[in-house]
Amino acid sequence: MFSIRLATFVACSALFASFPAFSQSGSCLGAVQWTAESGGNGHYYARIFEPMNWEDARIRAEVLGGHLATVTSQAENDFVMPLCLAGGGPGSWLGGKRIGKSWTWVTGEPWSFTNWAPGEPNNTNGMEFYLLNWIGSLQWNDGGNNYPGTFIVEWEVLPTTDCDGNGACDLGEIIANPALDSNLDGVLDACQCVAPHPNAVLWPAASGGNDHYYARIAQALTWEQARVTAQQLGGHLATITSAAENAFITPLVIDGSNNVSHLGGYRVQNGWAWVTGEPWGYSNWYPGEPNNASGDENFLATWVSPGTWNDVFPSYLAHFVVEWGPGVHDCNNNQICDIEEIAANSNLDINRDGTLDSCQCIADVVADGAINGVDLARVINDWGMASSAADINRDGIVSGADLALVLSSWGPCAP
């Protein structure tokens, strides 16, 4: 079981501008380089705003491809210490640890330079075995492992992997929003078979869904707080655009109490809108709603009668439903990521839609739940066409290959 740490990486460019040794050239969203041209070691450093103890911070730094920063000279100390203060907050862990009466660096580098604050290290209560800067100080202190500190990561070479191909390095995305790496393995959830939240449930396309994930978050917030939190979790408040989608999420919001959960709808001048900008068409209001009883009931929530909706006022506290777009999943439950199977054998995704053909009914051209004479007739009628639903294998033309898929799949679609 893991806990998603909601955090914000604080941009410190204004502070960094006063330190000529800082360079963000080639940086990965906030990591700054101590350049060789400025007398540095060429390494990159970043402060991670995920409060945790030293041992967890050490592991997290390594998962992110680096290590807790080791400060082995006055020059490096002058470079790193401002990072510990930028953005305020608690003290920041560094890569030093007490072993017996001596101190060591996590990298095994020699321990020689120190920058202890007056009276430190004092090993209060005999439990302060770990190195951090003290709050508001450019000097060092020893701390206990129960202290929830931020931490400084150092990279010899900055990772630049972009597994989802969105133009942003994965490391930077994770630093900016730790919820994108919910299992804390240093890899974006979007590039793995990882549900975006422990409570998330998939509405699979194979069952008429949209391949989105949904979860009710049992935290009582206002609608606006819920909207922001949903974004921090990598999704958005759920947008319910059909009766089928409403039926799918209804069991998620039945909580044995009042069944009220915020959804992603809000009142606009001429009606209602979704937070995603999707068209507002379907609705399922409780009888007599929306009534705007208090004059400011501008936000959408599920209501007491399961499946129905109500308008609620800004300060109304309720749980909320988060929706995440299509993720990378394992539709045939064989413990292998679908994208890995397709990468190994492209014939498993003949229609090239990123979903295993075995989880769909790809030859059901007219989408009537069965592969039969109607689909056969459509293939024959569209023979030779360059753009048609009958081009099942998406090779650009309706041909014998598509006919073979219809004949080989004849019969009702599997449930």
C-alpha positions in Angstrom: 0.0 0.0 0.0 1.3 3.4 -0.9 0.2 6.9 -0.1 0.1 9.4 -2.8 2.0 12.5 -1.7 0.5 15.7 -3.0 3.3 18.1 -3.6 4.3 21.0 -5.7 7.7 21.6 -7.0 8.5 25.2 -6.3 10.1 27.2 -9.2 13.1 29.1 -7.8 14.4 30.8 -10.9 14.2 34.3 -9.3 16.5 33.2 -6.5 18.8 31.2 -8.8 19.3 34.3 -11.0 21.4 35.9 -8.2 23.8 32.9 -8.2 25.9 32.9 -11.4 27.0 29.3 -10.9 23.4 28.1 -11.6 22.6 27.0 -15.1 19.3 25.6 -16.3 20.7 24.7 -19.7 19.7 21.1 -20.5 17.9 20.9 -17.2 14.9 18.7 -16.6 12.2 20.8 -15.1 13.8 22.5 -12.1 17.1 20.6 -11.8 20.0 23.0 -11.9 23.5 22.3 -13.1 26.7 23.3 -11.3 28.6 23.9 -14.4 32.3 23.1 -14.9 32.7 26.6 -16.5 31.7 28.0 -13.1 34.1 25.8 -11.2 31.5 23.1 -10.5 31.4 19.3 -11.1 28.8 19.3 -13.9 26.3 17.6 -11.7 22.6 18.5 -11.4 20.7 19.2 -8.2 17.0 19.7 -7.3 15.0 20.1 -4.1 12.1 17.6 -3.9 9.1 18.9 -2.0 7.8 15.5 -0.8 8.2 15.5 3.0 9.5 12.2 4.3 12.1 10.7 6.6 15.8 10.3 5.6 15.7 6.6 4.8 12.6 7.1 2.5 14.3 10.1 0.9 17.4 8.1 0.2 15.4 5.4 -1.6 13.3 8.0 -3.4 16.4 9.8 -4.7 17.8 6.5 -6.0 14.5 5.7 -7.7 14.7 9.1 -9.4 18.1 8.1 -10.8 20.3 10.1 -8.5 21.3 10.1 -4.8 20.9 12.4 -1.8 23.3 15.3 -2.4 26.8 14.9 -1.0 28.5 18.2 -0.2 32.2 17.7 -0.1 33.6 21.3 -0.4 32.9 24.9 0.5 32.2 25.7 -3.1 29.6 22.9 -3.4 28.1 23.9 -0.1 27.7 27.5 -1.4 25.9 26.1 -4.5 23.6 23.6 -2.7 22.6 25.4 0.4 20.5 28.1 -1.3 18.5 25.2 -2.9 17.6 24.0 0.7 16.0 27.4 1.4 14.3 28.2 -1.9 10.6 27.9 -1.5 10.6 27.8 2.3 9.2 24.8 4.1 11.0 22.2 6.3 14.7 21.5 6.3 16.2 19.4 3.5 17.9 16.0 3.9 21.4 15.6 2.5 23.3 12.4 1.8 25.2 12.2 5.2 24.6 9.5 7.8 26.2 8.9 11.3 27.6 5.4 11.7 28.9 5.0 15.3 30.9 8.2 16.0 31.7 8.9 12.4 29.8 10.4 9.5 29.7 9.0 5.9 28.3 10.0 2.5 25.8 7.7 0.8 28.2 7.6 -2.2 31.2 6.5 -0.2 33.1 9.7 -0.9 35.6 10.8 1.8 34.0 12.8 4.7 36.2 15.8 5.2 34.4 19.1 4.7 31.7 20.0 7.1 29.5 23.1 7.7 27.8 22.4 11.1 25.7 25.1 12.8 27.0 26.2 16.2 26.5 23.4 18.7 25.8 20.7 16.1 25.8 17.8 15.7 24.4 17.3 19.1 22.6 14.0 18.6 19.6 15.0 20.7 18.2 12.0 22.6 20.8 9.8 21.0 18.6 9.5 17.8 19.9 12.1 15.4 21.8 10.1 12.8 21.1 12.0 9.6 22.3 15.1 7.9 20.1 18.1 6.8 20.2 21.8 6.7 18.3 23.5 9.5 15.2 25.5 8.7 16.2 28.9 7.4 19.9 28.2 7.7 22.7 27.7 5.3 24.4 25.4 7.8 24.1 21.8 8.8 22.2 19.9 11.5 21.8 16.3 12.6 18.2 15.1 12.6 16.2 12.1 13.6 14.6 9.7 11.1 11.1 10.8 12.2 11.6 14.3 10.8 9.4 15.0 7.6 12.0 16.8 5.6 12.2 17.8 1.9 15.4 16.6 0.2 18.1 17.5 -2.3 18.8 15.0 -5.1 22.1 15.0 -7.0 22.6 13.5 -10.5 25.9 13.0 -12.2 24.0 12.7 -15.5 20.4 14.0 -15.6 17.9 11.3 -16.9 16.1 12.6 -20.0 13.7 9.7 -20.6 10.3 10.7 -22.2 8.4 7.4 -22.1 5.0 8.9 -23.0 6.5 10.9 -25.9 4.9 14.2 -24.7 8.1 16.3 -25.0 8.6 16.6 -21.2 11.2 14.4 -19.5 9.6 11.9 -17.1 11.8 13.0 -14.2 10.6 16.5 -14.4 6.9 15.4 -14.6 7.3 13.3 -11.5 9.1 16.0 -9.6 6.3 18.5 -10.5 3.5 16.1 -9.7 4.4 12.9 -7.6 0.9 11.6 -8.2 2.0 10.7 -11.8 4.3 8.0 -10.2 1.8 6.5 -7.7 3.9 3.4 -7.1 7.0 5.4 -6.5 9.2 3.4 -8.9 10.5 6.4 -10.8 8.5 5.6 -14.0 5.3 7.4 -15.1 2.2 5.3 -14.4 1.1 6.2 -17.9 3.9 4.0 -19.2 3.1 1.0 -17.0 0.2 -1.3 -16.1 -0.5 0.8 -13.1 -3.9 2.0 -12.0 -3.8 5.8 -11.3 -5.1 5.3 -7.8 -5.5 2.3 -5.4 -9.3 2.7 -5.6 -9.5 3.2 -9.4 -11.8 1.1 -11.4 -11.5 0.7 -15.2 -14.5 1.0 -17.5 -13.2 -1.1 -20.3 -13.9 -0.4 -23.9 -14.5 -4.1 -24.4 -17.6 -3.7 -22.1 -18.9 -0.6 -23.9 -16.8 1.8 -21.8 -14.2 4.4 -22.6 -11.1 2.8 -21.1 -11.1 5.5 -18.4 -10.5 4.9 -14.7 -12.7 6.2 -11.9 -12.4 6.4 -8.2 -14.4 7.9 -5.3 -12.0 9.8 -3.1 -13.3 9.6 0.5 -12.2 13.1 1.5 -14.7 15.8 2.4 -13.9 18.9 0.3 -15.7 21.7 -1.4 -16.3 21.4 -5.1 -13.4 23.8 -5.9 -11.0 22.0 -3.5 -12.1 18.7 -5.1 -11.4 20.0 -8.6 -7.9 21.1 -7.7 -7.2 17.8 -5.9 -8.4 15.8 -8.9 -5.9 17.6 -11.1 -3.1 17.0 -8.6 -4.0 13.3 -8.7 -3.5 13.4 -12.5 -7.2 13.4 -13.5 -10.2 15.5 -13.3 -13.6 15.5 -11.6 -15.7 12.9 -13.4 -17.7 14.1 -16.4 -20.8 11.9 -17.0 -21.9 12.2 -20.6 -24.2 9.2 -21.0 -26.6 6.9 -19.1 -24.1 4.1 -19.4 -21.3 6.1 -17.8 -23.7 7.2 -15.1 -24.7 3.6 -14.4 -21.0 2.6 -14.2 -20.0 5.2 -11.6 -23.2 4.9 -9.5 -21.9 1.9 -7.5 -18.7 3.8 -6.7 -20.5 6.6 -4.9 -22.9 4.5 -2.8 -21.1 5.0 0.5 -23.7 3.8 3.0 -24.4 7.3 4.1 -25.8 10.0 1.8 -24.2 8.9 -1.5 -23.2 12.5 -2.3 -20.0 13.0 -4.3 -18.8 16.0 -6.4 -18.8 15.6 -10.1 -17.2 17.8 -12.8 -20.2 19.9 -13.7 -20.7 23.6 -13.0 -23.4 26.1 -13.8 -22.7 28.7 -16.5 -24.9 31.5 -17.7 -26.9 29.5 -20.2 -26.9 26.1 -18.4 -24.3 23.7 -17.3 -20.8 22.8 -18.5 -18.2 20.1 -17.8 -14.7 20.8 -16.6 -13.2 19.1 -19.6 -15.1 21.2 -22.1 -17.1 18.2 -23.3 -20.6 19.0 -24.6 -23.3 19.0 -22.0 -26.0 16.7 -23.2 -26.9 13.9 -20.9 -28.2 14.7 -17.4 -30.0 12.7 -14.6 -31.3 15.3 -12.1 -33.1 14.3 -8.9 -36.8 15.3 -9.2 -37.1 19.1 -8.8 -33.4 19.7 -9.3 -31.4 21.7 -10.2 -33.3 24.3 -8.1 -30.5 26.7 -7.0 -32.2 26.8 -3.6 -29.6 29.0 -2.0 -29.0 31.2 -5.0 -25.4 29.9 -5.4 -25.9 26.2 -6.0 -23.5 26.3 -9.0 -21.8 22.9 -8.7 -22.8 19.3 -9.6 -22.9 16.3 -7.2 -24.5 12.9 -7.1 -27.5 12.8 -4.7 -29.1 10.7 -2.1 -31.1 8.5 -4.5 -28.4 6.5 -6.3 -27.7 7.6 -9.8 -29.4 11.0 -9.5 -27.8 14.5 -9.4 -28.2 17.7 -7.5 -26.8 21.2 -7.5 -24.8 22.2 -4.4 -23.5 25.4 -3.0 -19.7 26.4 -2.9 -19.0 25.5 0.7 -20.8 22.1 0.5 -18.4 19.4 1.7 -18.5 16.0 0.0 -16.5 13.2 -1.3 -15.7 13.3 -5.0 -15.2 11.2 -8.1 -12.0 11.5 -10.1 -11.7 10.3 -13.7 -8.5 9.5 -15.5 -8.2 9.1 -19.3 -7.1 6.0 -21.1 -4.1 4.5 -19.4 -1.8 1.6 -20.1 -3.4 -1.5 -18.8 -3.6 -5.3 -19.0 -7.0 -5.9 -20.7 -6.6 -9.7 -20.9 -5.3 -10.0 -17.3 -2.3 -12.0 -18.2 0.0 -9.9 -16.0 1.8 -8.5 -19.1 1.3 -4.9 -20.2 -0.8 -4.7 -23.4 1.7 -2.3 -24.9 4.5 -4.7 -24.2 2.6 -7.6 -25.9 1.9 -5.4 -28.9 5.5 -4.2 -29.1 6.6 -7.8 -29.2 4.0 -8.9 -31.7 2.2 -6.3 -33.8 -0.2 -8.9 -35.1 -1.9 -8.8 -31.7 -3.2 -5.3 -32.6 -4.2 -5.7 -36.3 -6.4 -2.6 -36.3 -3.5 -0.6 -34.7 -5.6 1.1 -32.0 -3.3 0.3 -29.1 -5.6 -2.3 -27.6 -5.2 -6.0 -28.0 -7.6 -7.4 -30.6 -8.5 -10.2 -28.2 -10.1 -7.7 -26.0 -12.3 -6.3 -28.8 -14.5 -7.5 -31.6 -12.7 -5.8 -34.4 -14.4 -7.5 -37.3 -17.9 -6.3 -36.1 -17.9 -3.5 -38.7 -21.4 -2.3 -38.0 -21.1 -2.7 -34.2 -24.2 -4.8 -33.7 -22.6 -7.3 -31.4 -22.0 -10.1 -33.9 -19.9 -10.8 -37.0 -22.3 -11.9 -39.7 -23.6 -11.3 -43.1 -24.1 -7.6 -42.5 -20.4 -7.1 -41.9 -19.6 -9.3 -44.9 -21.8 -7.2 -47.1 -20.2 -4.0 -45.9 -16.7 -5.4 -46.8 -17.9 -6.4 -50.2 -19.7 -3.1 -50.8 -16.7 -1.0 -49.8 -14.1 -3.2 -51.6 -11.2 -1.2 -52.8 -12.1 2.0 -50.8 -9.3 3.9 -49.1 -11.4 5.2 -46.1 -14.0 2.9 -44.6 -14.9 1.2 -41.4 -14.6 -2.0 -43.3 -10.8 -1.5 -43.5 -10.5 -3.6 -40.4 -6.7 -3.9 -40.4 -6.3 -0.2 -41.1 -3.9 -0.8 -44.0 -5.5 1.9 -46.1 -7.7 -0.2 -48.3 -10.7 -2.6 -48.0 -9.3 -5.9 -49.4 -9.1 -9.7 -49.0 -7.3 -9.3 -45.6 -10.4 -7.6 -44.2 -12.6 -10.2 -45.7 -10.5 -12.9 -44.1 -10.9 -11.3 -40.7 -14.7 -11.3 -41.0 -14.8 -14.9 -42.1 -12.4 -16.1 -39.4 -14.2 -14.3 -36.6 -17.8 -15.3 -37.7 -20.3 -15.4 -34.9 -21.3 -13.5 -31.8 -18.8 -11.2 -30.2 -17.4 -12.6 -26.9 -18.8 -10.8 -23.8 
